[in-house]
Amino acid sequence: MLNQAPLEQFQILSLINIKIVGLDFSITNFLLINLLGLTALKSLFYYNSSKTNYLHEMSLFFTPNAWQKSMESISEVTAQLISDVITTHNEKYFPVIAVLFHFILFSNLIGLVPYSFTATSHLIVTFTLSFSVFIGINLITFKKYKIKTFSLFLPANTSFFLALLLVPIEFISYIAKPVSLGVRLFINLMAGHSLLKVIVGFSWSMLLLENVISVGLFIPMLVLTILFGLELGVALIQTYVFIILTCIYIQDGS
């Protein structure tokens, strides 16, 4: 693992080969990590959403445990974020944005575990999330404004000849929203994990030295510790950025 190239950690590997009628249904590390993230998310909500006390009786004086407090804190942050950006009827968007927030957060954090796999470092995942949000927002907008939705591409009081130039530009910038949303999450995580891989490989090479130069191991290890803290911050910040931009796009379309 330590001798691999920095980008080989993002390679999708087949763990169990399953082929049926010429179709590949193999279980890969990519699928396994996604299922692990979804299972962990569902389990935390399911096992920490009880309304009973330690005697398994209904109680009005129920004290939540540490996990419940953590999940409630994340839900409160998500709800506050939605209410700050989306001004009207924001309650109906909470379930889908909360699930999106938790899935991205779990995927980012699982990717920081050694020998694991970062699902959000693949464009197929980030583009699936961003384009799903984008398509949903457009459906909501079209349902509300009908044909007036296309006025987004044509500023008011625009002449015909100027419209021939502005409409393609506005359309391209509009399509660029989900692309930038997906690429931003993908590129930040991939770059951070690649840098960590390089520093880990360098630290391991220094550890194998048997002379006084091996003392220099402490320098890359210190840098690695700092970078790991920064990467943890990136995982949290990129989750926040993805959700805040999603809320902004919903607000623009509503």
Buried (B, 14 or more C-beta within 10 A) or exposed (E): EEEEEBEEBBEEEEEEEEEEEEEEEEEBBBBBBBEBBBEBBEEBBEEBEEEEEEEEEEEEEEEEEEEBEEBEEBBEBBBEBBBEBBEEEBEEBBEBBBBBBBBBBBBBBBBBEEEBBBBBBBBEBBBEBBBEBBEBBBEBBBEEBEEEBEEBBBEEEEEEEEBEEBBEEBBEEEEEBBBEBBBBBBBBBBBBBBBBBBBBBBBBBBEEEEEEEEEEBEEBBEBBEEBBEBBBEBBEEBBBBBBBBBBEBBBEBB
